[in-house]
């Protein structure tokens, strides 16, 4: 085990993109600054906010770097931060979330002690406006199968690197996350710390996606090297009523997932030589959902075109696609209305 002095030499650039979140970004910065050491930097990329973000951030003076840019979305803002970053390690923090104490120290020490790991990440928790919390979000959404099948057995952090004072020991897992990231979103980007040099030097977020830019970014990152998972929560993801990626509809999510799936894993011939069936299964599942979305949106022609692309479509869906005219869309749309009503909609479905 190396000592704490050698494990703390790598500087971190913290990139915080923000857009019209003057009040919230103050909380994010306040959670990051105490974790920074000499040589670290906090870069706030203001994606053309029209509120008083600039004025509020003046109180930080030279403790942060403030960069206002044209409006281009989350991917664009994070890419600006990457270009501005001057340190070998990069972390991201959304302006409406916050880090828990010790996050940077633990991850920085781990990457210093394990130079073979390209990036590391952790679990996180959700916090609602009323203060209620939901813990272990990653395990809840993704289960534990990936830890057993894709990672080496977990080992105590203290067996790898010097444990920071006051921090409880946590299990660390090393593995290949590339194929798993194709199937699910394993990394909450605010828990990520990665090496910006070497295989990830040219890596950037996609700027053409409205949501889930981080899904594609982490997928490409996982292709380049070893992942390390620290089994604890390092970030609070706040669930609120304002604009949030997680508030957007499932129809958009399916479209975006189809795009990033095909241009990352679907364009990787080396990966497909050994995982083609696994890829095809994920692709078909998304296309089935896309067909149902198109039918529900009363777009039967587009639905039938998408249905023809599915290699193993369910029989009931193929039969639905043979019905004439708008009938498939009417049936799916009616089912949606019934489900909405059963969930507490304001009006009962009409005959």
C-alpha positions in Angstrom: 0.0 0.0 0.0 1.3 3.5 -0.9 1.2 6.3 1.6 -1.2 9.2 1.7 1.4 11.7 0.4 1.9 9.8 -2.9 -1.8 9.2 -3.2 -2.8 12.8 -3.1 -0.5 14.3 -5.8 -3.0 14.2 -8.7 -5.0 17.4 -9.3 -8.7 17.4 -10.0 -10.7 19.7 -12.3 -14.4 19.8 -11.2 -16.7 20.7 -14.0 -20.2 22.1 -13.1 -22.4 23.0 -16.0 -25.4 25.2 -15.2 -28.3 26.9 -16.9 -30.7 29.2 -15.0 -30.1 27.6 -11.6 -28.6 30.5 -9.7 -29.8 29.2 -6.3 -29.1 25.6 -6.8 -25.6 26.0 -8.2 -24.5 27.6 -5.0 -25.3 24.4 -3.1 -23.3 22.3 -5.6 -20.3 24.6 -5.4 -20.5 24.6 -1.6 -20.3 20.8 -1.6 -17.3 20.7 -4.0 -15.0 23.5 -2.7 -14.3 22.0 0.7 -13.1 18.8 -1.0 -10.6 20.6 -3.2 -6.9 20.7 -2.4 -4.1 23.0 -3.6 -3.9 22.8 -7.4 -7.5 21.6 -7.8 -10.0 23.8 -9.7 -13.8 24.2 -9.9 -15.0 25.3 -13.3 -18.6 26.6 -13.6 -19.7 26.6 -17.2 -22.7 28.9 -17.5 -24.8 27.7 -20.5 -26.2 31.2 -21.3 -28.3 31.6 -18.1 -30.6 34.6 -18.1 -31.0 34.7 -14.3 -28.6 36.2 -11.8 -26.1 33.3 -11.9 -23.1 35.5 -12.7 -23.9 38.0 -9.9 -24.4 35.3 -7.3 -21.1 33.5 -8.2 -19.1 36.7 -7.8 -18.9 36.0 -4.1 -16.6 33.1 -4.7 -14.0 35.3 -6.4 -11.0 33.4 -7.6 -12.0 30.2 -5.8 -13.8 29.1 -8.9 -13.4 29.7 -12.6 -16.6 31.1 -14.2 -17.1 30.7 -17.9 -20.2 31.9 -19.7 -20.8 30.3 -23.1 -23.5 30.3 -25.8 -26.5 28.1 -25.1 -25.7 24.6 -26.3 -27.0 22.1 -23.7 -25.4 19.9 -21.1 -23.1 18.0 -23.4 -21.7 21.2 -24.9 -21.2 22.8 -21.5 -19.4 19.8 -20.1 -17.2 19.7 -23.2 -16.2 23.3 -22.7 -15.3 22.3 -19.1 -13.1 19.5 -20.3 -11.3 21.8 -22.7 -10.7 24.3 -19.9 -9.6 21.7 -17.4 -5.9 21.8 -16.5 -5.6 18.7 -14.2 -5.1 15.0 -15.0 -8.4 14.0 -13.2 -11.8 15.3 -14.1 -15.0 15.1 -12.1 -18.5 16.3 -13.0 -21.2 17.7 -10.8 -24.7 18.8 -12.0 -25.7 22.2 -10.7 -28.8 20.9 -8.9 -27.0 18.1 -7.1 -24.3 17.9 -4.4 -21.4 15.8 -3.3 -21.2 14.1 0.1 -18.0 14.8 2.1 -14.9 12.9 1.3 -15.9 12.0 -2.3 -12.9 13.4 -4.1 -10.4 12.3 -1.5 -11.4 8.7 -1.6 -11.6 8.5 -5.4 -8.4 10.4 -6.0 -6.5 8.0 -3.7 -7.9 5.0 -5.4 -6.9 6.1 -8.9 -3.4 7.0 -7.6 -3.0 3.6 -6.0 -4.4 1.7 -9.1 -3.0 3.3 -12.2 -4.5 0.5 -14.3 -8.0 1.8 -13.5 -9.2 4.5 -16.0 -12.2 5.7 -14.0 -14.1 5.1 -10.8 -17.7 5.7 -9.7 -20.0 5.1 -6.7 -23.6 4.6 -5.8 -25.8 7.6 -5.0 -29.0 8.6 -3.3 -32.2 10.5 -4.2 -33.5 13.3 -2.0 -37.0 14.7 -2.5 -38.0 18.3 -1.7 -39.8 17.1 1.5 -36.5 15.6 2.7 -37.3 12.0 2.1 -34.4 10.0 0.8 -34.0 6.9 -1.3 -30.7 5.1 -0.8 -28.8 2.6 -3.0 -30.2 3.9 -6.3 -27.7 2.1 -8.4 -28.3 -1.3 -6.8 -32.0 -0.8 -7.0 -32.0 0.1 -10.7 -29.2 -2.2 -11.9 -29.2 -5.1 -9.3 -26.0 -6.9 -8.3 -25.5 -9.4 -11.1 -22.9 -7.2 -12.8 -20.8 -7.2 -9.7 -20.7 -11.0 -9.6 -20.3 -11.6 -13.3 -18.3 -8.6 -14.7 -16.1 -7.7 -11.7 -13.4 -9.3 -9.6 -14.5 -10.0 -6.0 -14.7 -6.9 -3.9 -11.8 -5.9 -1.7 -11.6 -3.4 1.2 -10.5 0.1 0.1 -8.0 0.0 3.0 -6.2 -3.0 1.3 -5.6 -0.8 -1.8 -5.0 2.7 -0.6 -4.7 4.7 2.6 -8.2 5.3 4.0 -8.9 8.9 4.7 -9.3 9.8 8.4 -12.9 9.5 9.5 -14.1 7.6 6.4 -15.5 4.1 6.9 -13.9 1.3 4.8 -15.8 0.4 1.6 -15.7 -2.5 -0.8 -14.0 -1.8 -4.2 -14.8 -3.8 -7.4 -12.7 -3.7 -10.6 -14.2 -4.8 -13.9 -15.2 -4.3 -17.5 -18.3 -2.1 -17.7 -18.5 -1.7 -21.5 -21.1 -4.4 -22.3 -23.2 -3.7 -19.2 -23.4 0.0 -20.0 -25.1 -1.0 -23.3 -27.9 -2.5 -21.3 -28.4 0.0 -18.5 -27.1 3.3 -17.2 -24.7 2.2 -14.5 -22.8 5.5 -13.8 -24.4 8.6 -12.4 -22.1 11.1 -13.9 -21.8 13.1 -10.7 -20.1 10.1 -9.0 -17.5 9.7 -11.8 -13.8 10.6 -11.6 -11.7 9.7 -14.6 -8.2 10.2 -16.1 -8.4 12.7 -18.9 -5.1 11.7 -20.5 -4.2 8.5 -22.3 -7.1 6.5 -23.8 -9.7 9.1 -22.8 -7.9 12.2 -24.1 -10.1 12.8 -27.0 -13.3 11.7 -25.3 -16.2 14.2 -25.3 -19.9 14.3 -24.6 -22.3 14.1 -27.6 -23.8 17.5 -28.3 -26.7 16.4 -30.5 -28.7 14.5 -27.8 -31.2 16.4 -25.6 -30.8 13.9 -22.8 -28.5 11.0 -21.7 -25.3 12.5 -23.1 -23.6 10.9 -20.1 -24.8 7.5 -21.0 -23.0 7.6 -24.3 -19.9 9.3 -22.7 -19.5 6.6 -20.1 -20.1 3.9 -22.7 -17.2 5.2 -24.7 -15.1 5.6 -21.6 -15.8 2.1 -20.5 -14.6 0.8 -23.8 -11.2 2.4 -23.2 -10.3 0.9 -19.9 -10.9 -0.7 -16.5 -13.7 0.6 -14.2 -13.5 0.7 -10.4 -16.7 0.8 -8.4 -16.7 2.0 -4.8 -19.7 0.5 -3.0 -21.0 3.5 -1.1 -22.9 6.7 -1.8 -20.9 9.8 -2.8 -23.6 12.1 -4.3 -27.1 13.4 -3.5 -29.3 13.7 -6.6 -32.1 16.1 -5.9 -35.5 15.3 -7.3 -37.4 18.5 -7.8 -40.2 20.1 -9.9 -38.0 22.2 -12.1 -36.4 21.2 -15.4 -34.7 17.9 -15.0 -33.5 15.2 -17.3 -35.4 12.6 -15.4 -38.6 14.5 -15.9 -38.6 14.0 -19.7 -40.9 11.4 -21.2 -40.1 7.8 -21.9 -40.7 8.2 -25.6 -37.8 10.6 -26.0 -35.6 8.3 -23.9 -36.3 5.3 -26.2 -35.4 7.4 -29.3 -32.2 8.6 -27.6 -31.2 5.2 -26.5 -31.6 3.8 -29.9 -29.4 6.5 -31.3 -26.5 6.0 -28.8 -26.8 2.2 -28.8 -26.3 2.0 -32.6 -23.5 4.5 -32.9 -21.5 3.2 -29.9 -21.9 -0.5 -29.6 -23.6 -1.1 -33.0 -20.6 0.5 -34.7 -18.0 -1.5 -32.8 -17.3 -4.5 -35.0 -14.8 -6.0 -32.6 -17.5 -6.0 -29.9 -20.1 -7.4 -32.2 -18.0 -10.4 -33.1 -18.4 -11.7 -29.6 -21.6 -9.9 -28.4 -23.8 -9.6 -31.5 -26.7 -11.6 -30.0 -26.6 -9.6 -26.8 -26.5 -6.4 -28.7 -29.4 -7.5 -31.0 -31.5 -8.4 -28.0 -31.1 -4.9 -26.5 -31.8 -3.3 -29.9 -34.9 -5.4 -30.4 -36.3 -4.5 -27.0 -35.9 -0.8 -27.7 -37.4 -1.1 -31.1 -40.4 -3.0 -29.7 -41.0 -0.1 -27.3 -40.5 2.4 -30.2 -43.2 0.6 -32.2 -45.6 0.8 -29.2 -44.8 4.5 -28.8 -45.4 5.2 -32.5 -48.7 3.3 -32.4 -49.7 5.2 -29.3 -48.9 8.5 -31.0 -51.1 7.5 -33.9 -48.3 7.0 -36.4 -49.0 3.5 -37.8 -46.9 3.9 -41.0 -43.8 4.7 -39.0 -44.6 1.9 -36.5 -44.8 -0.7 -39.3 -41.5 0.6 -40.7 -39.9 0.2 -37.3 -41.5 -3.2 -36.8 -39.8 -4.5 -40.0 -36.4 -3.8 -38.5 -37.0 -6.0 -35.4 -35.4 -9.4 -35.9 -37.4 -11.2 -33.2 -40.6 -9.2 -32.6 -43.2 -10.7 -30.3 -46.0 -12.4 -32.2 -48.7 -10.2 -30.7 -46.9 -7.1 -32.0 -46.6 -8.6 -35.5 -50.3 -9.4 -35.5 -51.1 -5.9 -34.3 -49.0 -4.5 -37.2 -51.1 -6.4 -39.7 -54.3 -4.6 -38.7 -55.5 -2.1 -41.2 -55.3 1.7 -41.1 -55.4 3.5 -37.7 -56.7 0.5 -35.8 -53.4 -0.5 -34.2 -52.8 3.1 -33.0 -56.4 3.3 -31.7 -56.0 0.1 -29.7 -52.6 1.1 -28.2 -53.8 4.7 -27.5 -56.9 3.4 -25.7 -54.7 1.1 -23.6 -52.6 4.1 -22.6 -55.7 6.1 -21.5 -56.9 3.2 -19.4 -53.5 2.9 -17.7 -53.4 6.6 -17.1 -56.9 6.6 -15.6 -56.0 3.6 -13.3 -52.9 5.5 -12.1 -55.1 8.4 -11.0 -56.0 10.4 -14.1 -58.6 13.1 -13.9 -61.0 11.6 -16.4 -62.2 8.1 -17.1 -61.6 6.6 -20.5 -64.4 7.1 -23.0 -66.1 4.3 -24.9 
